[in-house]
Amino acid sequence: LDPVDETMLHPNLERAALLGVDPADIANTLSVLVGGVSASTFEDRGDQYTVFMRAAERFRNDPNGLTLIAVPSRTLGQVRLFDVIQLGSGKATSKISRQSRERAVFITMNNMTGFSEQALVDEMEKAMKTLDMPPGYTYEPFGRSKEMAKMQGAFLFAIFLSFIFMYLVLAAQFESWLYPFIIMLSLPLTLPFAILSLLLTGGSLNIFSMLGLIVLFAMVKKNAILQVDHANSLRRQGLPRTEAVLAASRDRLRPILMTTLAFVAGMVPLVTSQGIGSGFSKAMASIVVGGQILSLLLTLVAIPVIYTWFDDLARFNTRVWNKVLRRKPVDRGAGEIGVVDIHA
Protein backbone atom coordinates (compact mmCIF):
# COMPACT_ATOMS: atom_id res chain seq x y z
CA LEU A 1 0.00 0.00 0.00
CA ASP A 2 1.29 3.48 -0.88
CA PRO A 3 1.94 5.72 2.16
CA VAL A 4 -0.16 8.86 2.66
CA ASP A 5 0.57 12.20 4.32
CA GLU A 6 -0.22 12.35 8.01
CA THR A 7 -0.62 15.25 10.44
CA MET A 8 0.52 14.44 13.98
CA LEU A 9 -0.46 16.34 17.12
CA HIS A 10 1.81 16.25 20.18
CA PRO A 11 0.68 17.85 23.46
CA ASN A 12 2.97 20.61 24.71
CA LEU A 13 2.93 19.59 28.35
CA GLU A 14 4.83 22.64 29.63
CA ARG A 15 2.54 25.06 27.81
CA ALA A 16 -0.54 23.14 28.92
CA ALA A 17 0.55 23.23 32.59
CA LEU A 18 1.17 26.97 32.32
CA LEU A 19 -2.31 27.60 30.91
CA GLY A 20 -4.06 25.18 33.30
CA VAL A 21 -5.02 22.61 30.65
CA ASP A 22 -5.16 18.94 31.57
CA PRO A 23 -3.55 16.69 28.88
CA ALA A 24 -6.54 14.37 29.24
CA ASP A 25 -8.84 17.23 28.12
CA ILE A 26 -6.72 17.64 24.96
CA ALA A 27 -7.10 13.93 24.17
CA ASN A 28 -10.84 13.93 24.91
CA THR A 29 -11.48 16.99 22.76
CA LEU A 30 -9.66 15.54 19.80
CA SER A 31 -11.41 12.23 20.35
CA VAL A 32 -14.83 13.88 20.14
CA LEU A 33 -14.18 16.32 17.30
CA VAL A 34 -11.90 14.22 15.12
CA GLY A 35 -12.50 10.59 16.12
CA GLY A 36 -16.18 10.96 17.02
CA VAL A 37 -18.29 9.67 19.89
CA SER A 38 -21.65 7.96 20.32
CA ALA A 39 -23.83 10.63 21.91
CA SER A 40 -27.33 9.20 22.00
CA THR A 41 -29.88 7.03 20.23
CA PHE A 42 -32.83 7.89 18.02
CA GLU A 43 -35.96 5.80 17.55
CA ASP A 44 -38.08 5.88 14.42
CA ARG A 45 -41.01 3.51 13.82
CA GLY A 46 -39.64 0.91 16.19
CA ASP A 47 -36.07 1.04 14.81
CA GLN A 48 -33.28 2.43 16.96
CA TYR A 49 -30.40 4.40 15.45
CA THR A 50 -27.16 5.55 17.10
CA VAL A 51 -26.40 9.27 17.06
CA PHE A 52 -22.69 9.65 16.29
CA MET A 53 -21.13 13.10 16.69
CA ARG A 54 -17.88 14.52 15.35
CA ALA A 55 -16.60 17.54 13.48
CA ALA A 56 -17.40 18.07 9.84
CA GLU A 57 -15.01 16.59 7.30
CA ARG A 58 -13.63 19.95 6.16
CA PHE A 59 -12.48 20.67 9.73
CA ARG A 60 -11.13 17.17 10.33
CA ASN A 61 -9.04 16.96 7.16
CA ASP A 62 -7.69 20.55 7.20
CA PRO A 63 -4.99 21.25 9.83
CA ASN A 64 -6.01 24.93 9.77
CA GLY A 65 -9.43 23.91 11.06
CA LEU A 66 -7.82 23.02 14.37
CA THR A 67 -7.50 26.77 15.07
CA LEU A 68 -11.26 26.85 15.66
CA ILE A 69 -11.15 24.20 18.38
CA ALA A 70 -10.83 25.15 22.06
CA VAL A 71 -10.06 23.06 25.12
CA PRO A 72 -11.17 23.70 28.71
CA SER A 73 -8.77 25.38 31.13
CA ARG A 74 -9.01 25.42 34.92
CA THR A 75 -7.71 29.02 35.13
CA LEU A 76 -8.69 30.68 31.85
CA GLY A 77 -11.94 28.90 31.00
CA GLN A 78 -11.21 28.21 27.30
CA VAL A 79 -7.86 28.01 25.51
CA ARG A 80 -7.19 27.52 21.83
CA LEU A 81 -6.04 24.02 20.96
CA PHE A 82 -3.17 25.46 18.93
CA ASP A 83 -1.71 27.02 22.08
CA VAL A 84 -1.14 23.65 23.82
CA ILE A 85 -0.11 21.35 20.96
CA GLN A 86 2.72 20.96 18.49
CA LEU A 87 2.00 20.07 14.87
CA GLY A 88 4.08 17.57 12.94
CA SER A 89 3.90 15.80 9.61
CA GLY A 90 4.88 12.38 8.40
CA LYS A 91 3.89 9.35 6.35
CA ALA A 92 1.43 6.65 7.31
CA THR A 93 -0.11 3.59 5.73
CA SER A 94 -3.32 4.17 3.82
CA LYS A 95 -4.90 1.02 5.24
CA ILE A 96 -4.44 -0.95 8.45
CA SER A 97 -5.14 -4.68 8.12
CA ARG A 98 -5.71 -6.94 11.10
CA GLN A 99 -5.55 -10.67 11.69
CA SER A 100 -6.87 -12.09 14.98
CA ARG A 101 -7.17 -8.50 16.34
CA GLU A 102 -3.53 -7.76 15.63
CA ARG A 103 -2.00 -5.58 12.96
CA ALA A 104 -0.86 -7.63 10.00
CA VAL A 105 0.72 -7.23 6.57
CA PHE A 106 -0.53 -9.68 3.94
CA ILE A 107 1.59 -10.90 1.04
CA THR A 108 -0.47 -12.63 -1.66
CA MET A 109 0.66 -14.17 -4.93
CA ASN A 110 -0.30 -16.68 -7.61
CA ASN A 111 2.02 -19.43 -8.80
CA MET A 112 2.73 -19.83 -12.50
CA THR A 113 2.05 -23.05 -14.35
CA GLY A 114 4.67 -25.66 -13.57
CA PHE A 115 5.69 -24.19 -10.21
CA SER A 116 4.75 -25.90 -6.99
CA GLU A 117 2.83 -23.89 -4.42
CA GLN A 118 4.68 -25.62 -1.61
CA ALA A 119 8.01 -24.58 -3.15
CA LEU A 120 6.89 -20.94 -3.06
CA VAL A 121 5.85 -21.26 0.58
CA ASP A 122 9.24 -22.77 1.46
CA GLU A 123 11.09 -19.94 -0.28
CA MET A 124 8.96 -17.35 1.54
CA GLU A 125 9.78 -18.96 4.87
CA LYS A 126 13.49 -18.85 4.06
CA ALA A 127 13.21 -15.16 3.15
CA MET A 128 11.29 -14.34 6.35
CA LYS A 129 13.90 -16.06 8.51
CA THR A 130 16.62 -13.82 7.07
CA LEU A 131 14.75 -10.63 8.14
CA ASP A 132 15.69 -11.14 11.81
CA MET A 133 12.45 -9.54 13.00
CA PRO A 134 12.40 -7.97 16.49
CA PRO A 135 10.39 -9.50 19.36
CA GLY A 136 6.65 -9.17 18.92
CA TYR A 137 6.73 -9.72 15.17
CA THR A 138 5.73 -13.09 13.78
CA TYR A 139 4.86 -14.58 10.41
CA GLU A 140 2.57 -17.42 9.43
CA PRO A 141 0.83 -18.69 6.29
CA PHE A 142 -2.83 -17.93 5.73
CA GLY A 143 -5.51 -18.81 3.23
CA ARG A 144 -4.77 -21.68 0.88
CA SER A 145 -1.15 -21.96 2.03
CA LYS A 146 -2.30 -22.48 5.61
CA GLU A 147 -4.88 -25.05 4.59
CA MET A 148 -2.27 -26.80 2.45
CA ALA A 149 0.02 -27.20 5.46
CA LYS A 150 -2.85 -28.67 7.50
CA MET A 151 -3.92 -30.89 4.63
CA GLN A 152 -0.53 -32.55 4.24
CA GLY A 153 -0.59 -33.95 7.76
CA ALA A 154 -4.24 -34.95 7.46
CA PHE A 155 -3.62 -36.61 4.10
CA LEU A 156 -0.71 -38.67 5.40
CA PHE A 157 -2.83 -39.78 8.33
CA ALA A 158 -5.69 -40.67 5.97
CA ILE A 159 -3.32 -42.67 3.75
CA PHE A 160 -2.02 -44.53 6.81
CA LEU A 161 -5.55 -45.41 7.93
CA SER A 162 -6.55 -46.46 4.42
CA PHE A 163 -3.59 -48.86 4.29
CA ILE A 164 -4.58 -50.34 7.64
CA PHE A 165 -8.22 -50.84 6.65
CA MET A 166 -7.32 -52.23 3.22
CA TYR A 167 -4.98 -54.73 4.82
CA LEU A 168 -7.59 -55.84 7.35
CA VAL A 169 -10.28 -56.26 4.69
CA LEU A 170 -7.95 -58.25 2.44
CA ALA A 171 -6.80 -60.38 5.38
CA ALA A 172 -10.44 -61.26 6.09
CA GLN A 173 -11.10 -62.13 2.45
CA PHE A 174 -7.96 -64.22 1.89
CA GLU A 175 -7.97 -65.63 5.44
CA SER A 176 -4.25 -65.00 5.54
CA TRP A 177 -1.86 -62.32 6.81
CA LEU A 178 0.67 -62.98 4.03
CA TYR A 179 -1.24 -62.47 0.77
CA PRO A 180 -2.64 -59.03 1.71
CA PHE A 181 0.90 -57.92 2.49
CA ILE A 182 2.04 -59.08 -0.98
CA ILE A 183 -0.80 -57.10 -2.56
CA MET A 184 -0.04 -53.97 -0.53
CA LEU A 185 3.61 -54.03 -1.63
CA SER A 186 2.46 -53.07 -5.13
CA LEU A 187 1.33 -49.63 -3.91
CA PRO A 188 4.76 -48.11 -3.10
CA LEU A 189 5.92 -49.14 -6.58
CA THR A 190 3.49 -46.64 -8.11
CA LEU A 191 4.76 -43.58 -6.20
CA PRO A 192 7.81 -42.86 -8.43
CA PHE A 193 5.64 -43.11 -11.55
CA ALA A 194 2.97 -40.87 -10.03
CA ILE A 195 5.58 -38.19 -9.28
CA LEU A 196 7.08 -38.64 -12.75
CA SER A 197 3.67 -38.08 -14.34
CA LEU A 198 3.33 -34.81 -12.41
CA LEU A 199 6.72 -33.66 -13.68
CA LEU A 200 5.88 -34.59 -17.27
CA THR A 201 2.54 -32.76 -17.21
CA GLY A 202 3.88 -29.73 -15.32
CA GLY A 203 1.51 -30.28 -12.40
CA SER A 204 2.00 -29.71 -8.70
CA LEU A 205 1.19 -31.68 -5.58
CA ASN A 206 -2.12 -30.37 -4.21
CA ILE A 207 -5.32 -31.74 -2.75
CA PHE A 208 -6.65 -32.81 -6.15
CA SER A 209 -3.49 -34.65 -7.18
CA MET A 210 -3.52 -36.36 -3.77
CA LEU A 211 -7.07 -37.55 -4.44
CA GLY A 212 -5.85 -38.87 -7.78
CA LEU A 213 -3.09 -40.73 -5.96
CA ILE A 214 -5.68 -42.53 -3.83
CA VAL A 215 -7.58 -43.53 -6.98
CA LEU A 216 -4.33 -44.80 -8.49
CA PHE A 217 -3.68 -46.93 -5.41
CA ALA A 218 -7.13 -48.50 -5.75
CA MET A 219 -6.55 -49.45 -9.40
CA VAL A 220 -3.11 -50.96 -8.78
CA LYS A 221 -4.37 -52.90 -5.76
CA LYS A 222 -7.22 -54.31 -7.85
CA ASN A 223 -4.77 -55.67 -10.43
CA ALA A 224 -2.68 -57.33 -7.71
CA ILE A 225 -5.79 -58.92 -6.18
CA LEU A 226 -6.69 -60.50 -9.52
CA GLN A 227 -3.25 -62.06 -9.88
CA VAL A 228 -2.85 -63.32 -6.32
CA ASP A 229 -6.39 -64.68 -6.01
CA HIS A 230 -6.17 -66.60 -9.29
CA ALA A 231 -2.75 -68.02 -8.39
CA ASN A 232 -4.12 -69.24 -5.05
CA SER A 233 -7.12 -70.78 -6.81
CA LEU A 234 -4.90 -72.73 -9.21
CA ARG A 235 -2.69 -73.94 -6.36
CA ARG A 236 -5.72 -75.18 -4.46
CA GLN A 237 -6.57 -77.26 -7.53
CA GLY A 238 -3.15 -78.95 -7.30
CA LEU A 239 -1.01 -76.94 -9.73
CA PRO A 240 2.60 -76.33 -8.56
CA ARG A 241 3.50 -72.87 -7.34
CA THR A 242 5.59 -71.69 -10.31
CA GLU A 243 3.15 -72.96 -12.92
CA ALA A 244 0.23 -71.46 -10.99
CA VAL A 245 1.88 -68.02 -10.87
CA LEU A 246 2.68 -68.08 -14.60
CA ALA A 247 -0.80 -69.26 -15.50
CA ALA A 248 -2.44 -66.64 -13.27
CA SER A 249 -0.39 -63.85 -14.84
CA ARG A 250 -1.28 -65.04 -18.33
CA ASP A 251 -4.98 -65.54 -17.59
CA ARG A 252 -5.40 -62.20 -15.84
CA LEU A 253 -3.39 -60.15 -18.35
CA ARG A 254 -6.36 -59.50 -20.64
CA PRO A 255 -8.79 -58.39 -17.90
CA ILE A 256 -6.14 -56.13 -16.38
CA LEU A 257 -5.32 -54.53 -19.74
CA MET A 258 -9.00 -54.06 -20.58
CA THR A 259 -9.89 -52.38 -17.28
CA THR A 260 -6.75 -50.24 -17.37
CA LEU A 261 -7.35 -49.00 -20.92
CA ALA A 262 -11.01 -48.34 -20.20
CA PHE A 263 -10.16 -46.39 -17.05
CA VAL A 264 -7.44 -44.37 -18.79
CA ALA A 265 -9.77 -43.64 -21.71
CA GLY A 266 -12.34 -42.30 -19.28
CA MET A 267 -9.75 -39.98 -17.74
CA VAL A 268 -8.46 -38.57 -21.04
CA PRO A 269 -11.26 -35.96 -21.37
CA LEU A 270 -10.33 -34.63 -17.93
CA VAL A 271 -6.66 -34.37 -18.89
CA THR A 272 -7.41 -32.51 -22.13
CA SER A 273 -10.13 -30.23 -20.73
CA GLN A 274 -9.69 -26.47 -21.21
CA GLY A 275 -12.77 -24.94 -19.58
CA ILE A 276 -13.32 -23.23 -16.25
CA GLY A 277 -12.03 -25.36 -13.39
CA SER A 278 -10.05 -27.59 -15.73
CA GLY A 279 -6.94 -27.16 -13.61
CA PHE A 280 -8.54 -29.10 -10.77
CA SER A 281 -9.60 -32.00 -12.98
CA LYS A 282 -6.22 -32.08 -14.74
CA ALA A 283 -4.38 -32.30 -11.40
CA MET A 284 -6.36 -35.39 -10.44
CA ALA A 285 -6.57 -37.10 -13.83
CA SER A 286 -2.95 -36.58 -14.91
CA ILE A 287 -1.52 -38.42 -11.91
CA VAL A 288 -3.99 -41.29 -12.43
CA VAL A 289 -3.38 -41.65 -16.18
CA GLY A 290 0.39 -41.25 -16.02
CA GLY A 291 0.87 -43.40 -12.94
CA GLN A 292 -1.39 -46.17 -14.24
CA ILE A 293 0.26 -46.39 -17.66
CA LEU A 294 3.84 -46.13 -16.41
CA SER A 295 3.43 -48.57 -13.50
CA LEU A 296 1.33 -51.17 -15.32
CA LEU A 297 4.22 -53.24 -16.68
CA LEU A 298 6.20 -53.07 -13.43
CA THR A 299 3.31 -54.24 -11.27
CA LEU A 300 2.48 -57.09 -13.67
CA VAL A 301 6.04 -58.35 -13.33
CA ALA A 302 6.66 -57.41 -9.70
CA ILE A 303 3.63 -59.11 -8.15
CA PRO A 304 4.52 -62.65 -9.35
CA VAL A 305 8.11 -62.16 -8.21
CA ILE A 306 7.08 -60.87 -4.78
CA TYR A 307 4.58 -63.72 -4.52
CA THR A 308 7.25 -66.37 -5.06
CA TRP A 309 9.70 -64.65 -2.71
CA PHE A 310 7.29 -64.53 0.20
CA ASP A 311 6.03 -68.04 -0.52
CA ASP A 312 9.60 -69.32 -0.27
CA LEU A 313 10.05 -67.32 2.93
CA ALA A 314 6.86 -68.82 4.39
CA ARG A 315 8.02 -72.34 3.53
CA PHE A 316 11.42 -71.68 5.09
CA ASN A 317 9.80 -70.40 8.29
CA THR A 318 7.56 -73.47 8.40
CA ARG A 319 10.55 -75.80 8.11
CA VAL A 320 12.40 -73.91 10.82
CA TRP A 321 9.46 -74.06 13.21
CA ASN A 322 8.97 -77.75 12.51
CA LYS A 323 12.58 -78.41 13.40
CA VAL A 324 12.40 -76.28 16.52
CA LEU A 325 9.18 -77.91 17.69
CA ARG A 326 10.29 -81.32 16.30
CA ARG A 327 7.16 -81.76 14.26
CA LYS A 328 6.85 -84.09 11.33
CA PRO A 329 5.54 -82.82 8.01
CA VAL A 330 1.85 -83.47 7.55
CA ASP A 331 1.17 -86.12 4.90
CA ARG A 332 -1.85 -84.92 2.94
CA GLY A 333 -1.67 -87.94 0.60
CA ALA A 334 -3.44 -87.68 -2.68
CA GLY A 335 -4.87 -84.29 -1.73
CA GLU A 336 -1.70 -82.63 -3.03
CA ILE A 337 -1.64 -84.60 -6.29
CA GLY A 338 -3.77 -83.55 -9.20
CA VAL A 339 -3.80 -82.47 -12.78
CA VAL A 340 -5.25 -79.13 -13.78
CA ASP A 341 -6.05 -78.07 -17.30
CA ILE A 342 -5.13 -74.40 -17.16
CA HIS A 343 -6.37 -73.83 -20.71
CA ALA A 344 -9.87 -75.10 -20.03
C-alpha positions in Angstrom: 0.0 0.0 0.0 1.3 3.5 -0.9 1.9 5.7 2.2 -0.2 8.9 2.7 0.6 12.2 4.3 -0.2 12.4 8.0 -0.6 15.2 10.4 0.5 14.4 14.0 -0.5 16.3 17.1 1.8 16.2 20.2 0.7 17.9 23.5 3.0 20.6 24.7 2.9 19.6 28.3 4.8 22.6 29.6 2.5 25.1 27.8 -0.5 23.1 28.9 0.6 23.2 32.6 1.2 27.0 32.3 -2.3 27.6 30.9 -4.1 25.2 33.3 -5.0 22.6 30.7 -5.2 18.9 31.6 -3.5 16.7 28.9 -6.5 14.4 29.2 -8.8 17.2 28.1 -6.7 17.6 25.0 -7.1 13.9 24.2 -10.8 13.9 24.9 -11.5 17.0 22.8 -9.7 15.5 19.8 -11.4 12.2 20.4 -14.8 13.9 20.1 -14.2 16.3 17.3 -11.9 14.2 15.1 -12.5 10.6 16.1 -16.2 11.0 17.0 -18.3 9.7 19.9 -21.6 8.0 20.3 -23.8 10.6 21.9 -27.3 9.2 22.0 -29.9 7.0 20.2 -32.8 7.9 18.0 -36.0 5.8 17.5 -38.1 5.9 14.4 -41.0 3.5 13.8 -39.6 0.9 16.2 -36.1 1.0 14.8 -33.3 2.4 17.0 -30.4 4.4 15.5 -27.2 5.5 17.1 -26.4 9.3 17.1 -22.7 9.7 16.3 -21.1 13.1 16.7 -17.9 14.5 15.3 -16.6 17.5 13.5 -17.4 18.1 9.8 -15.0 16.6 7.3 -13.6 20.0 6.2 -12.5 20.7 9.7 -11.1 17.2 10.3 -9.0 17.0 7.2 -7.7 20.5 7.2 -5.0 21.3 9.8 -6.0 24.9 9.8 -9.4 23.9 11.1 -7.8 23.0 14.4 -7.5 26.8 15.1 -11.3 26.9 15.7 -11.1 24.2 18.4 -10.8 25.2 22.1 -10.1 23.1 25.1 -11.2 23.7 28.7 -8.8 25.4 31.1 -9.0 25.4 34.9 -7.7 29.0 35.1 -8.7 30.7 31.8 -11.9 28.9 31.0 -11.2 28.2 27.3 -7.9 28.0 25.5 -7.2 27.5 21.8 -6.0 24.0 21.0 -3.2 25.5 18.9 -1.7 27.0 22.1 -1.1 23.7 23.8 -0.1 21.3 21.0 2.7 21.0 18.5 2.0 20.1 14.9 4.1 17.6 12.9 3.9 15.8 9.6 4.9 12.4 8.4 3.9 9.4 6.4 1.4 6.7 7.3 -0.1 3.6 5.7 -3.3 4.2 3.8 -4.9 1.0 5.2 -4.4 -0.9 8.5 -5.1 -4.7 8.1 -5.7 -6.9 11.1 -5.5 -10.7 11.7 -6.9 -12.1 15.0 -7.2 -8.5 16.3 -3.5 -7.8 15.6 -2.0 -5.6 13.0 -0.9 -7.6 10.0 0.7 -7.2 6.6 -0.5 -9.7 3.9 1.6 -10.9 1.0 -0.5 -12.6 -1.7 0.7 -14.2 -4.9 -0.3 -16.7 -7.6 2.0 -19.4 -8.8 2.7 -19.8 -12.5 2.0 -23.0 -14.4 4.7 -25.7 -13.6 5.7 -24.2 -10.2 4.7 -25.9 -7.0 2.8 -23.9 -4.4 4.7 -25.6 -1.6 8.0 -24.6 -3.1 6.9 -20.9 -3.1 5.9 -21.3 0.6 9.2 -22.8 1.5 11.1 -19.9 -0.3 9.0 -17.4 1.5 9.8 -19.0 4.9 13.5 -18.8 4.1 13.2 -15.2 3.2 11.3 -14.3 6.3 13.9 -16.1 8.5 16.6 -13.8 7.1 14.7 -10.6 8.1 15.7 -11.1 11.8 12.5 -9.5 13.0 12.4 -8.0 16.5 10.4 -9.5 19.4 6.6 -9.2 18.9 6.7 -9.7 15.2 5.7 -13.1 13.8 4.9 -14.6 10.4 2.6 -17.4 9.4 0.8 -18.7 6.3 -2.8 -17.9 5.7 -5.5 -18.8 3.2 -4.8 -21.7 0.9 -1.1 -22.0 2.0 -2.3 -22.5 5.6 -4.9 -25.1 4.6 -2.3 -26.8 2.4 0.0 -27.2 5.5 -2.9 -28.7 7.5 -3.9 -30.9 4.6 -0.5 -32.5 4.2 -0.6 -33.9 7.8 -4.2 -34.9 7.5 -3.6 -36.6 4.1 -0.7 -38.7 5.4 -2.8 -39.8 8.3 -5.7 -40.7 6.0 -3.3 -42.7 3.7 -2.0 -44.5 6.8 -5.5 -45.4 7.9 -6.5 -46.5 4.4 -3.6 -48.9 4.3 -4.6 -50.3 7.6 -8.2 -50.8 6.6 -7.3 -52.2 3.2 -5.0 -54.7 4.8 -7.6 -55.8 7.4 -10.3 -56.3 4.7 -7.9 -58.2 2.4 -6.8 -60.4 5.4 -10.4 -61.3 6.1 -11.1 -62.1 2.4 -8.0 -64.2 1.9 -8.0 -65.6 5.4 -4.2 -65.0 5.5 -1.9 -62.3 6.8 0.7 -63.0 4.0 -1.2 -62.5 0.8 -2.6 -59.0 1.7 0.9 -57.9 2.5 2.0 -59.1 -1.0 -0.8 -57.1 -2.6 0.0 -54.0 -0.5 3.6 -54.0 -1.6 2.5 -53.1 -5.1 1.3 -49.6 -3.9 4.8 -48.1 -3.1 5.9 -49.1 -6.6 3.5 -46.6 -8.1 4.8 -43.6 -6.2 7.8 -42.9 -8.4 5.6 -43.1 -11.5 3.0 -40.9 -10.0 5.6 -38.2 -9.3 7.1 -38.6 -12.7 3.7 -38.1 -14.3 3.3 -34.8 -12.4 6.7 -33.7 -13.7 5.9 -34.6 -17.3 2.5 -32.8 -17.2 3.9 -29.7 -15.3 1.5 -30.3 -12.4 2.0 -29.7 -8.7 1.2 -31.7 -5.6 -2.1 -30.4 -4.2 -5.3 -31.7 -2.7 -6.7 -32.8 -6.2 -3.5 -34.6 -7.2 -3.5 -36.4 -3.8 -7.1 -37.6 -4.4 -5.9 -38.9 -7.8 -3.1 -40.7 -6.0 -5.7 -42.5 -3.8 -7.6 -43.5 -7.0 -4.3 -44.8 -8.5 -3.7 -46.9 -5.4 -7.1 -48.5 -5.7 -6.5 -49.5 -9.4 -3.1 -51.0 -8.8 -4.4 -52.9 -5.8 -7.2 -54.3 -7.8 -4.8 -55.7 -10.4 -2.7 -57.3 -7.7 -5.8 -58.9 -6.2 -6.7 -60.5 -9.5 -3.2 -62.1 -9.9 -2.8 -63.3 -6.3 -6.4 -64.7 -6.0 -6.2 -66.6 -9.3 -2.8 -68.0 -8.4 -4.1 -69.2 -5.0 -7.1 -70.8 -6.8 -4.9 -72.7 -9.2 -2.7 -73.9 -6.4 -5.7 -75.2 -4.5 -6.6 -77.3 -7.5 -3.1 -78.9 -7.3 -1.0 -76.9 -9.7 2.6 -76.3 -8.6 3.5 -72.9 -7.3 5.6 -71.7 -10.3 3.2 -73.0 -12.9 0.2 -71.5 -11.0 1.9 -68.0 -10.9 2.7 -68.1 -14.6 -0.8 -69.3 -15.5 -2.4 -66.6 -13.3 -0.4 -63.8 -14.8 -1.3 -65.0 -18.3 -5.0 -65.5 -17.6 -5.4 -62.2 -15.8 -3.4 -60.2 -18.3 -6.4 -59.5 -20.6 -8.8 -58.4 -17.9 -6.1 -56.1 -16.4 -5.3 -54.5 -19.7 -9.0 -54.1 -20.6 -9.9 -52.4 -17.3 -6.8 -50.2 -17.4 -7.3 -49.0 -20.9 -11.0 -48.3 -20.2 -10.2 -46.4 -17.0 -7.4 -44.4 -18.8 -9.8 -43.6 -21.7 -12.3 -42.3 -19.3 -9.7 -40.0 -17.7 -8.5 -38.6 -21.0 -11.3 -36.0 -21.4 -10.3 -34.6 -17.9 -6.7 -34.4 -18.9 -7.4 -32.5 -22.1 -10.1 -30.2 -20.7 -9.7 -26.5 -21.2 -12.8 -24.9 -19.6 -13.3 -23.2 -16.3 -12.0 -25.4 -13.4 -10.1 -27.6 -15.7 -6.9 -27.2 -13.6 -8.5 -29.1 -10.8 -9.6 -32.0 -13.0 -6.2 -32.1 -14.7 -4.4 -32.3 -11.4 -6.4 -35.4 -10.4 -6.6 -37.1 -13.8 -2.9 -36.6 -14.9 -1.5 -38.4 -11.9 -4.0 -41.3 -12.4 -3.4 -41.7 -16.2 0.4 -41.2 -16.0 0.9 -43.4 -12.9 -1.4 -46.2 -14.2 0.3 -46.4 -17.7 3.8 -46.1 -16.4 3.4 -48.6 -13.5 1.3 -51.2 -15.3 4.2 -53.2 -16.7 6.2 -53.1 -13.4 3.3 -54.2 -11.3 2.5 -57.1 -13.7 6.0 -58.4 -13.3 6.7 -57.4 -9.7 3.6 -59.1 -8.1 4.5 -62.7 -9.3 8.1 -62.2 -8.2 7.1 -60.9 -4.8 4.6 -63.7 -4.5 7.2 -66.4 -5.1 9.7 -64.6 -2.7 7.3 -64.5 0.2 6.0 -68.0 -0.5 9.6 -69.3 -0.3 10.0 -67.3 2.9 6.9 -68.8 4.4 8.0 -72.3 3.5 11.4 -71.7 5.1 9.8 -70.4 8.3 7.6 -73.5 8.4 10.5 -75.8 8.1 12.4 -73.9 10.8 9.5 -74.1 13.2 9.0 -77.7 12.5 12.6 -78.4 13.4 12.4 -76.3 16.5 9.2 -77.9 17.7 10.3 -81.3 16.3 7.2 -81.8 14.3 6.9 -84.1 11.3 5.5 -82.8 8.0 1.9 -83.5 7.6 1.2 -86.1 4.9 -1.9 -84.9 2.9 -1.7 -87.9 0.6 -3.4 -87.7 -2.7 -4.9 -84.3 -1.7 -1.7 -82.6 -3.0 -1.6 -84.6 -6.3 -3.8 -83.5 -9.2 -3.8 -82.5 -12.8 -5.2 -79.1 -13.8 -6.1 -78.1 -17.3 -5.1 -74.4 -17.2 -6.4 -73.8 -20.7 -9.9 -75.1 -20.0 
